[in-house]
Amino acid sequence: MHLASLAWLSLMSGGLMLTSPAMAQEDPLAPKRAINLARSSAAAANGGLRLYHPASCMFKNPTDNPCLAQQDANGFEFKFQGGPPGWEVLGLPATVESMVLVSPDGKSVIQEQHQAIGAGSNEGEFLN
């Protein structure tokens, strides 16, 4: 074998190794991006921060977070409650339950649902 052939072979096998799915690494910032996006998306869908605040768990680290219902190849699924500003501090009941599914890279919302809960609303009524 010629030296040029060996160089080409090593380049090709090295290139194949770099693109192998087994060599793919998770983006360490994806969980943080995902929780930030889910929180801001829920706030926007429910009238903005003047009218709605997500549960306090949505402002914390995504690691071991009770709002992170599932993380898999489909992305990050967050389930959490929300309500008027100060609802948790004042001990008021939540008025909305949200589910937001964010892409695995944490950069886009795949699906979201917001459901009215509690007194004065139709239980099970989807807000959007």
N, C-alpha and C positions, 0 to 999 in steps of 0.2 A: 504494500500500500504506500502511496506517496504521502509525503508530509502534508501537502495541501488537502488531500482527501481526509486525513486524520483531523486536521484543523476544522474542516467543514463538518465532519461527523460529530466532533465534540461541541461545535457551535449549535448544530441541530438538536442534539440530545439535551444540551443545556437549555436551549430555547423551549423545548417541549416540557422540561421540568418546571420552568418558570410559569408556564400557563396551565399546568396540571391542577385540577380542582382540589386534589389532596394538599397542594401547596398553598391554596388560598387561605388568607388570614382574615379574621373578623376585624372590622374597623372598631377600635376601642372607643371612639366617640359616638358611634351609632346609638347606643342606649340613651345617652344624654340628649342627643339631637331628637330622638324619638319622643321622649317625655316632654321636652320643650314644645315640640310641634303639636303633640296631642293636647297639651294644656292650652296653647294659644288657639288651636282650631276649635276646641270646645267653647272657649270664651267668646270667640267671634260668632259662633253659631247660636249662642245663647244671649246675644245682645251686647256683648262687650263687657269689659271689667267694671263699668259703672253700674251694670245690672246683675252681673253674675260673677261668682268666684268659684273655681274648682276646689275640691277637697285639698287639704294641706299636704297630703301625700304626693300630689302632683307637683309640688315645689321642692321635693326632696330628691336625693340620689336614687337613680333607678335600680340599683342593686338591692335585692331583698325588699323591694317596695310592694306593699299590699295592693297598690293600684295596678301593678303589672300582672295581669291575669295569665298571660301566656307569651312566651317568646320562642319562636321556632323559625323554620325556613319561610313561613308566610309573613313574618314580621313580628312586630311588638303589638300586643293587644292590651289596651288599658281599659279598665272598668272602674268608674269612680262616680261619686256624687258631687253635686254642686248646688249653689243657692245664691241668695242675695249677698252682697258684700257683708262680711262679718258674721255670716250664719253660724260657723263653727264656734267662734269665740263667744258669741252671744247665746249659744246653746239652742239655736233655732233648728228646726228640721230642714233637711235638704229638700229641694223642690225639683231637681232634675237628676236623672241617672244617665250617665254617658258611657258609650263604648266607642273607642277610637282605635282603629287598626292602622298602624304605621308601617311602611315598607321596611325590609330588613336593614337598609342603609340609613334609616332614620330621616330620610329627606322628603318623603311624600306621604300624604294620607291616602290610604287605599279605600277605607270605608269608615263611616261614623254614623252613630245613631244617638239621639238624645230623647229621653222619655220623661214626661212629666210624672212626678210622684207626689204623694201626700194629699192632705186635705185641700179641697177647693180645686182639684184638677181631676180630669178623667184618668183614672189609673190605667196605664198602658197606652196612653195617647202619645204618639211619636211627634216630637216637635219639628223634626226635619229628617 
